[in-house]
Amino acid sequence: MTTETSPRTGHRTKPRAQAGGPGGTEAGSGATPGGAGSGAGSSAYGESLADVYDLLYPAAGPAVDSMVAFLQELRPAPASLLELGVGTGRLAIPLARHGYRVHGVDASPAMLAKLRENDPEGRVTASVGDFGALAVEERYDLVLIALNTFFMLPTQDQQIACLRGIHEALADGGAAVFETYNPQVYHRLTEATTRVGHLAPDALLIDTVQVNRSLQSALVVHTIMGPGGLRKVPEVSRYAWPAEFDVMARLAGLRVTGRWADWDRSPVTDQAEKHVYVVERQSV
């Protein structure tokens, strides 16, 4: 048994729980009800983790600040922004405070209830929806899919369908931004790996990661041990290689205009733990 990074965040374990697996719940008026990601699976993930999600992914710090700065440079506020998998508002609320007009979609009503608690001013609007079958009435200057949420769509067809929905959701001159883990980091795993972290003074988090390289899938089982007993939350993602992502984007009428290893626009290397993509509509 070894200790490894989690596909969910693509970052090394911190003293507090910086937990998570391959997917994410972290975008648009009129989205079809269903689930952030792929319906029931993503909804169950959010419902199971809503009460501890803010402990897993703190809503402040250098990572959030650098993400806001990246988007401000790309399309400054008061641009309209659609976040797919808005979760409890970790990114949406800071972006709204910086002047963006933010709407979020998530599969989990419990996540959105926490969002409302975290955003008492009501800066962020949100709806329960399935971004795997995205349908919006409004066009957005920015579409954001952070924390590997795109990879929670379990098939290539669903990922392409999501990209087509994003194409329709983008305003003229708009851009979509994806934060994903680097598939290389997990594709080379040949055995199950385990991480242990402290979720709270009286709670422990154990993440076990298994990768099926032939299916390009990663399974993370989150085990939370605390005063309320023990619970396990499975999370599955289907990762796409950069060249594959480029082709899927082109099939959806989009093109990748930038790829970096982090929000600071550092260059991509084989050792990079994550990728940040910028995608725009193809020129006719």
MARTIPA-865014 format. One record per residue (C-alpha): residue in three letters; x, z negated, y. Coordinates in pm, whole numbers, m for minus. Each point is the difference from the previous one (the first is absolute). Layout:
@residuo=ALA u=X w=Z v=Y .
...
END
This chain:
@residuo=MET u=0 w=0 v=0 .
@residuo=THR u=133 w=91 v=342 .
@residuo=THR u=m99 w=m56 v=361 .
@residuo=GLU u=m82 w=309 v=204 .
@residuo=THR u=m175 w=114 v=313 .
@residuo=SER u=m373 w=53 v=4 .
@residuo=PRO u=m135 w=353 v=36 .
@residuo=ARG u=m269 w=m130 v=233 .
@residuo=THR u=227 w=m73 v=293 .
@residuo=GLY u=326 w=166 v=m91 .
@residuo=HIS u=187 w=m302 v=139 .
@residuo=ARG u=211 w=m269 v=m159 .
@residuo=THR u=m162 w=m332 v=m74 .
@residuo=LYS u=1 w=m245 v=290 .
@residuo=PRO u=m12 w=m382 v=m25 .
@residuo=ARG u=m374 w=22 v=73 .
@residuo=ALA u=m200 w=228 v=m222 .
@residuo=GLN u=68 w=356 v=109 .
@residuo=ALA u=m194 w=106 v=m297 .
@residuo=GLY u=m187 w=293 v=m125 .
@residuo=GLY u=m2 w=293 v=m223 .
@residuo=PRO u=m25 w=369 v=39 .
@residuo=GLY u=m310 w=36 v=206 .
@residuo=GLY u=m136 w=m143 v=317 .
@residuo=THR u=m303 w=m71 v=206 .
@residuo=GLU u=76 w=39 v=353 .
@residuo=ALA u=m505 w=609 v=408 .
@residuo=GLY u=m358 w=221 v=140 .
@residuo=SER u=m352 w=m10 v=102 .
@residuo=GLY u=m231 w=149 v=m256 .
@residuo=ALA u=225 w=m52 v=m302 .
@residuo=THR u=m181 w=32 v=m330 .
@residuo=PRO u=m74 w=m344 v=m151 .
@residuo=GLY u=188 w=m74 v=m318 .
@residuo=GLY u=348 w=m144 v=12 .
@residuo=ALA u=328 w=15 v=181 .
@residuo=GLY u=203 w=198 v=m241 .
@residuo=SER u=m208 w=78 v=m302 .
@residuo=GLY u=m318 w=m197 v=m4 .
@residuo=ALA u=m45 w=m295 v=m232 .
@residuo=GLY u=368 w=m54 v=m85 .
@residuo=SER u=115 w=m34 v=358 .
@residuo=SER u=m306 w=m202 v=91 .
@residuo=ALA u=71 w=m247 v=m282 .
@residuo=TYR u=360 w=m32 v=117 .
@residuo=GLY u=m111 w=m87 v=352 .
@residuo=GLU u=m275 w=m235 v=m110 .
@residuo=SER u=248 w=m189 v=m221 .
@residuo=LEU u=273 w=m39 v=263 .
@residuo=ALA u=m189 w=m26 v=329 .
@residuo=ASP u=40 w=m378 v=19 .
@residuo=VAL u=382 w=16 v=m35 .
@residuo=TYR u=74 w=343 v=146 .
@residuo=ASP u=120 w=m135 v=336 .
@residuo=LEU u=248 w=m220 v=m186 .
@residuo=LEU u=127 w=299 v=m195 .
@residuo=TYR u=39 w=222 v=307 .
@residuo=PRO u=51 w=m186 v=329 .
@residuo=ALA u=m158 w=169 v=302 .
@residuo=ALA u=296 w=m54 v=231 .
@residuo=GLY u=373 w=60 v=m8 .
@residuo=PRO u=261 w=275 v=31 .
@residuo=ALA u=m169 w=232 v=m254 .
@residuo=VAL u=m327 w=3 v=194 .
@residuo=ASP u=179 w=32 v=335 .
@residuo=SER u=204 w=298 v=m118 .
@residuo=MET u=m313 w=170 v=m139 .
@residuo=VAL u=m177 w=m38 v=336 .
@residuo=ALA u=304 w=138 v=185 .
@residuo=PHE u=15 w=299 v=m239 .
@residuo=LEU u=m364 w=90 v=61 .
@residuo=GLN u=31 w=m54 v=375 .
@residuo=GLU u=280 w=257 v=7 .
@residuo=LEU u=m193 w=240 v=m223 .
@residuo=ARG u=m341 w=m16 v=173 .
@residuo=PRO u=m21 w=m267 v=272 .
@residuo=ALA u=m304 w=m216 v=71 .
@residuo=PRO u=m284 w=33 v=84 .
@residuo=ALA u=m7 w=250 v=m286 .
@residuo=SER u=m275 w=m33 v=m261 .
@residuo=LEU u=127 w=m121 v=m337 .
@residuo=LEU u=m156 w=m2 v=m345 .
@residuo=GLU u=156 w=m241 v=m252 .
@residuo=LEU u=m74 w=61 v=m368 .
@residuo=GLY u=7 w=m324 v=m195 .
@residuo=VAL u=m17 w=m223 v=308 .
@residuo=GLY u=m6 w=m324 v=m203 .
@residuo=THR u=m10 w=m315 v=211 .
@residuo=GLY u=132 w=178 v=308 .
@residuo=ARG u=374 w=m66 v=m37 .
@residuo=LEU u=83 w=324 v=183 .
@residuo=ALA u=m333 w=94 v=157 .
@residuo=ILE u=m30 w=m311 v=217 .
@residuo=PRO u=349 w=27 v=159 .
@residuo=LEU u=m61 w=371 v=60 .
@residuo=ALA u=m332 w=m75 v=171 .
@residuo=ARG u=171 w=m260 v=215 .
@residuo=HIS u=246 w=269 v=107 .
@residuo=GLY u=m288 w=215 v=122 .
@residuo=TYR u=m85 w=221 v=m298 .
@residuo=ARG u=m365 w=66 v=m81 .
@residuo=VAL u=3 w=m100 v=m368 .
@residuo=HIS u=m251 w=49 v=m277 .
@residuo=GLY u=80 w=m116 v=m353 .
@residuo=VAL u=m139 w=77 v=m344 .
@residuo=ASP u=42 w=m222 v=m304 .
@residuo=ALA u=m159 w=m19 v=m345 .
@residuo=SER u=m30 w=m377 v=10 .
@residuo=PRO u=m275 w=m182 v=196 .
@residuo=ALA u=200 w=m322 v=m42 .
@residuo=MET u=302 w=159 v=169 .
@residuo=LEU u=m218 w=117 v=289 .
@residuo=ALA u=m150 w=m348 v=32 .
@residuo=LYS u=354 w=m136 v=44 .
@residuo=LEU u=66 w=276 v=253 .
@residuo=ARG u=m294 w=m122 v=207 .
@residuo=GLU u=136 w=m356 v=m18 .
@residuo=ASN u=344 w=119 v=111 .
@residuo=ASP u=m146 w=213 v=281 .
@residuo=PRO u=m256 w=m222 v=178 .
@residuo=GLU u=12 w=225 v=307 .
@residuo=GLY u=m125 w=290 v=m210 .
@residuo=ARG u=276 w=238 v=111 .
@residuo=VAL u=m3 w=181 v=m337 .
@residuo=THR u=m311 w=168 v=m141 .
@residuo=ALA u=m16 w=32 v=m378 .
@residuo=SER u=m214 w=123 v=m286 .
@residuo=VAL u=m6 w=m17 v=m378 .
@residuo=GLY u=103 w=341 v=m127 .
@residuo=ASP u=185 w=219 v=m248 .
@residuo=PHE u=284 w=191 v=160 .
@residuo=GLY u=46 w=193 v=m322 .
@residuo=ALA u=m315 w=186 v=111 .
@residuo=LEU u=45 w=m33 v=374 .
@residuo=ALA u=m273 w=140 v=225 .
@residuo=VAL u=8 w=m79 v=371 .
@residuo=GLU u=m208 w=100 v=300 .
@residuo=GLU u=273 w=m77 v=253 .
@residuo=ARG u=347 w=157 v=28 .
@residuo=TYR u=303 w=m225 v=41 .
@residuo=ASP u=334 w=36 v=175 .
@residuo=LEU u=167 w=m205 v=m274 .
@residuo=VAL u=m78 w=m75 v=m363 .
@residuo=LEU u=202 w=m285 v=m151 .
@residuo=ILE u=43 w=m84 v=m371 .
@residuo=ALA u=248 w=m287 v=m33 .
@residuo=LEU u=136 w=m222 v=m278 .
@residuo=ASN u=m12 w=267 v=m271 .
@residuo=THR u=m378 w=18 v=16 .
@residuo=PHE u=5 w=377 v=m55 .
@residuo=PHE u=161 w=m53 v=m341 .
@residuo=MET u=m299 w=m213 v=m108 .
@residuo=LEU u=m188 w=326 v=m52 .
@residuo=PRO u=55 w=31 v=m376 .
@residuo=THR u=15 w=380 v=m45 .
@residuo=GLN u=160 w=298 v=169 .
@residuo=ASP u=m343 w=158 v=55 .
@residuo=GLN u=m122 w=m310 v=183 .
@residuo=GLN u=313 w=m10 v=213 .
@residuo=ILE u=m51 w=365 v=99 .
@residuo=ALA u=m367 w=m70 v=76 .
@residuo=CYS u=108 w=m287 v=225 .
@residuo=LEU u=243 w=228 v=184 .
@residuo=ARG u=m278 w=256 v=52 .
@residuo=GLY u=m219 w=m274 v=145 .
@residuo=ILE u=282 w=m98 v=234 .
@residuo=HIS u=35 w=364 v=109 .
@residuo=GLU u=m366 w=m4 v=102 .
@residuo=ALA u=35 w=m339 v=171 .
@residuo=LEU u=291 w=100 v=225 .
@residuo=ALA u=m65 w=107 v=356 .
@residuo=ASP u=185 w=299 v=142 .
@residuo=GLY u=360 w=m111 v=46 .
@residuo=GLY u=m54 w=m304 v=m219 .
@residuo=ALA u=236 w=m144 v=m261 .
@residuo=ALA u=m34 w=m200 v=m321 .
@residuo=VAL u=258 w=m264 v=m94 .
@residuo=PHE u=63 w=m117 v=m357 .
@residuo=GLU u=210 w=m299 v=m108 .
@residuo=THR u=87 w=21 v=m372 .
@residuo=TYR u=255 w=m149 v=m230 .
@residuo=ASN u=288 w=225 v=m108 .
@residuo=PRO u=m94 w=112 v=m354 .
@residuo=GLN u=366 w=8 v=m98 .
@residuo=VAL u=22 w=m380 v=24 .
@residuo=TYR u=m266 w=m49 v=m269 .
@residuo=HIS u=32 w=317 v=m205 .
@residuo=ARG u=336 w=m119 v=m128 .
@residuo=LEU u=m140 w=m327 v=m136 .
@residuo=THR u=13 w=1 v=m379 .
@residuo=GLU u=m146 w=m344 v=m71 .
@residuo=ALA u=m249 w=m240 v=149 .
@residuo=THR u=133 w=m191 v=299 .
@residuo=THR u=m119 w=m328 v=146 .
@residuo=ARG u=12 w=m161 v=343 .
@residuo=VAL u=m84 w=m358 v=86 .
@residuo=GLY u=m84 w=m117 v=352 .
@residuo=HIS u=m160 w=m293 v=179 .
@residuo=LEU u=m339 w=98 v=133 .
@residuo=ALA u=m69 w=m339 v=161 .
@residuo=PRO u=133 w=m357 v=m39 .
@residuo=ASP u=m237 w=m49 v=m293 .
@residuo=ALA u=m19 w=357 v=m134 .
@residuo=LEU u=233 w=229 v=m190 .
@residuo=LEU u=m12 w=378 v=m33 .
@residuo=ILE u=142 w=189 v=m299 .
@residuo=ASP u=4 w=381 v=8 .
@residuo=THR u=71 w=202 v=m314 .
@residuo=VAL u=74 w=371 v=46 .
@residuo=GLN u=m21 w=266 v=m272 .
@residuo=VAL u=67 w=369 v=60 .
@residuo=ASN u=m122 w=295 v=m206 .
@residuo=ARG u=241 w=271 v=107 .
@residuo=SER u=m178 w=284 v=m181 .
@residuo=LEU u=m321 w=m76 v=193 .
@residuo=GLN u=176 w=m94 v=326 .
@residuo=SER u=m192 w=m326 v=m1 .
@residuo=ALA u=86 w=m362 v=70 .
@residuo=LEU u=m202 w=m300 v=m114 .
@residuo=VAL u=43 w=m331 v=178 .
@residuo=VAL u=m172 w=m313 v=m126 .
@residuo=HIS u=m18 w=m269 v=267 .
@residuo=THR u=m26 w=m347 v=m152 .
@residuo=ILE u=m95 w=m270 v=251 .
@residuo=MET u=44 w=m362 v=m108 .
@residuo=GLY u=m142 w=m267 v=226 .
@residuo=PRO u=m237 w=m296 v=33 .
@residuo=GLY u=m293 w=222 v=m98 .
@residuo=GLY u=163 w=95 v=m327 .
@residuo=LEU u=147 w=333 v=m107 .
@residuo=ARG u=m124 w=350 v=79 .
@residuo=LYS u=138 w=344 v=m79 .
@residuo=VAL u=m56 w=308 v=216 .
@residuo=PRO u=111 w=339 v=m137 .
@residuo=GLU u=101 w=279 v=235 .
@residuo=VAL u=79 w=359 v=m97 .
@residuo=SER u=160 w=276 v=206 .
@residuo=ARG u=83 w=364 v=m62 .
@residuo=TYR u=315 w=97 v=190 .
@residuo=ALA u=80 w=349 v=127 .
@residuo=TRP u=348 w=141 v=46 .
@residuo=PRO u=86 w=123 v=352 .
@residuo=ALA u=m3 w=367 v=m103 .
@residuo=GLU u=m335 w=m54 v=m174 .
@residuo=PHE u=m139 w=m173 v=308 .
@residuo=ASP u=107 w=300 v=211 .
@residuo=VAL u=m183 w=242 v=m232 .
@residuo=MET u=m315 w=m214 v=m12 .
@residuo=ALA u=0 w=m15 v=380 .
@residuo=ARG u=30 w=379 v=24 .
@residuo=LEU u=m291 w=42 v=m243 .
@residuo=ALA u=m205 w=m212 v=241 .
@residuo=GLY u=97 w=206 v=304 .
@residuo=LEU u=260 w=m252 v=119 .
@residuo=ARG u=376 w=2 v=38 .
@residuo=VAL u=258 w=m278 v=m3 .
@residuo=THR u=177 w=m7 v=338 .
@residuo=GLY u=215 w=m309 v=m57 .
@residuo=ARG u=117 w=m234 v=m273 .
@residuo=TRP u=203 w=m317 v=52 .
@residuo=ALA u=109 w=m305 v=m197 .
@residuo=ASP u=m171 w=m247 v=233 .
@residuo=TRP u=m187 w=m38 v=328 .
@residuo=ASP u=334 w=4 v=183 .
@residuo=ARG u=37 w=370 v=m98 .
@residuo=SER u=307 w=m66 v=m214 .
@residuo=PRO u=90 w=293 v=m229 .
@residuo=VAL u=m132 w=16 v=m356 .
@residuo=THR u=250 w=m73 v=m279 .
@residuo=ASP u=m34 w=m51 v=m375 .
@residuo=GLN u=32 w=m374 v=64 .
@residuo=ALA u=m276 w=m12 v=262 .
@residuo=GLU u=m274 w=m239 v=m106 .
@residuo=LYS u=m279 w=186 v=178 .
@residuo=HIS u=m95 w=325 v=171 .
@residuo=VAL u=m186 w=51 v=327 .
@residuo=TYR u=m160 w=346 v=26 .
@residuo=VAL u=m147 w=171 v=304 .
@residuo=VAL u=m248 w=277 v=m86 .
@residuo=GLU u=m175 w=246 v=230 .
@residuo=ARG u=m231 w=297 v=m41 .
@residuo=GLN u=166 w=325 v=m97 .
@residuo=SER u=27 w=260 v=272 .
@residuo=VAL u=m219 w=306 v=m60 .
END
